[in-house]
Amino acid sequence: MNHFIILSLFFLVSCGSPQNHKIKEGTTNSKLSEKNLQAQILDYQFDVKWLGGPFGNSKQQSKLIVFVYRNSKLSDIESGLHLQFYSSMPSMGHPMAEAGEFVRLSEGVYLNNGIKFNMPGEWMHELWLVDENFDTQDYVVWPESF
Ligand SMILES: [Cu+2]
């Protein structure tokens, strides 16, 4: 939980005005309900897909799988960086209940089984590439209603 509080504070301090960020939204592959997202700065592409959920209550854990690509090939995140999920409800000004943690399944494949949302509605998801000092080096953003 402390981990999440630190990240939340970091987000509030550094990203107080989300409008300052250039937000690139990915394209949707509606058949697979998989999102394809391009990182802002670094050479990463992410395919994100819910394996469970998303659930609009904090009793159920939503499961997000992320496929990481560099030069069109599944690739691990470079050492020194790790993936972090974040989501908030912009209209209500609060974050999700739990961010969970990613576990590497295989080359370029990461699963987060521990995401919890407080309620249904319009969410803005974020995937961060965070360094050892909890500084976000890159990110992608995508909206979702459920
Ligand atoms: Cu809300």
Boltz pocket constraint, residues with backbone or C-beta under 6 A from the ligand:
constraints:
  - pocket:
      binder: B
      contacts: [[A, 89], [A, 92], [A, 94], [A, 119], [A, 120], [A, 121]]
      max_distance: 6.0
